[in-house]
Amino acid sequence: MPRLILLFVVFVSLLACSKDSIYSHSISIPDEIWKESNNLEFSWKINDTITRYDLLLNICFTDKIPNQNIYVKAISKNPEAKTSEQLISLELLDPSGVPYGSCDLGSCKVSIILASNIYFPMEGEYSLAISPFSRIDSFPGIKNVILNIEKTSVIKSKKTKSAK
């Protein structure tokens, strides 16, 4: 009986510490080879412009992946169809070849923070497209890519007018 109580307390504690996810979408990579032509597209709707969010990209890959990192082109689009493009290095292995994140039975998962403590300035549909951007046209060993958007505990502050 004490084991059951301990298990229950651990379970409730984990729930209490978990973040509030507003979006999570996983895209499987065909044949576990992420090709430059395989554009991963995520889209979500925002109704709350006050809350701050973290955008996390979870990469699931084999522990035999040949690349330390993958450069990707990320194109984001806001509800007014304004786009922004940037290059990002997705770090999968440390310099000695040990995978970042956690591995189990030949499968690894690393969580990469794309943006932290941000807010979306307007309500509506947002999107993010990610594709490899390198001289190499394919990256073997990538199983799937998951975009998670989580609420943070910080609320955007309103600007106050200064007294004159």
N, C-alpha and C positions, 0 to 999 in steps of 0.2 A: 504493500500500500504506500509506504513512503516514497518508493521509486515513482509511482504514478503521480504523486503530488509534485515531486521534483520535476518530472517531465512536463507537467502542466504549467508550473511556474516558469520554466525555460521557454516554453511555447508562447505564453502571454508576454514575456519580456521581449521576445523577438518581434512580436506583433507591435508592441508599443514603440520599439525603436525604428520600425520600418518607415520609409518615406512614402509620401502619398503620390503614387504614379498616376499621371493623367493620360499617358500614352506609352504604349510598348508595342513594337512591331518587329517581327523577325523575318528576315529574308534568307532563304537557303541558297547556297551557291551551287549551281549545277556541277556535278562531278567533282566537287571540292576544288575547283580551279576558278579563281576570280579573274575573269578576262577584262581587259581594258574596255571592251565593248559592252560589258554587263554593268549598266548604270543602275544603281540601287536607289529607288525613289520612296520617300516617306512623306506622308502628309497628315496633318492634324488640325483640329479646330481649336481656337482659343476664344474663350468667353470672358476670362478674368485678366484684366490688364493691371491689376494691383499686385498680385502675388508674384514672387520671384521663383525662378525655375533653374534646375540643373539639366543639361542635355548630356546624356551619357551614351557612348557607342560601345557596345559589348561585341567583341570579336571572338568567335569560337574557331579554333584551328587545331591542327594536329601538332603533336610535340616534335615532329620531324620536319617542320616547315623550314624551307631553305633561306628565307629572308628575315633579316633582323627587324626590318620595318617596311611599310608600304606607304608610298606617297599617294595621296588621293586629292582629287579636285572636288571640293564641296561647293555646291551652288544652292543658296537658300533663296526663298521667295516669300514675300509678305503678301497680305491680302490685296494690296494695290498692284500686285504683279511686279514690284520692284525687286530686282535680283542683286545678290552679292556673291562674289566668288572668292574663294581662298584655297591655298594649298595647305594640306595638313599631313604631317608624318604620323602614321599610326605605328607606335613602337610596340612590337610584339615580343622581342627577345632583348635581354641585356647584352652588353658588349662581349660577354663570354659565351653567349648562345643559350643561356638559361631563360626559359619563358617567363615573362611577367605574368602576374595574375595567379591562377591556380590550375593545376593539371591533375587529371585522374584517368587512369587507363588509356593513356595516349592521346587524350583530348584535353585541350587547354582553353581557358577563357580569361580574357583580360578586359577590364572596363577602362575606357579612355574618356576623360572629361572633355567634351567639345566646347561647352560653355558652362560657367558656374555663376549662380546668383544673378541671373538676367531676368528681365521682364519683357513681355511682348507689348509694344506700344499701342496696338489696335486689335480689336476683335476681328475674327475671321479665320480664313484658311491659310495656313503656313505650309511650306514644303522644304524638303532638303533632298538633294540628289547627290550621290557620292559615286565616284568611279576612279579606278586606279589611274595614276598619272605618272608614267615612268617610261624609260626606254625599253623596259621589259613589258611585253604585251599580256602576260598572264602570271598569276600568282597561285601555285599549287598549295594545297593544305588548308585553305580557308573553307570552313564548313558553313558558317552562317554569320550574319551581321544583324544586330538588334539595336534599335534606337529606343532609348527610354527617356521620357521627359518626366521629371519629378518635381513636385512642389518643394520649396525650401521653407524654413520656418521664418524667413525674413520677409517683411512686407515693404514694398516700395514707399519711400517717404515722399510726402508732398512738399514741393518747394514753397517756402514762405517768403513773403515780400519783406524786404528789409525796411526798417523805419528810417525816415528821412528827417 
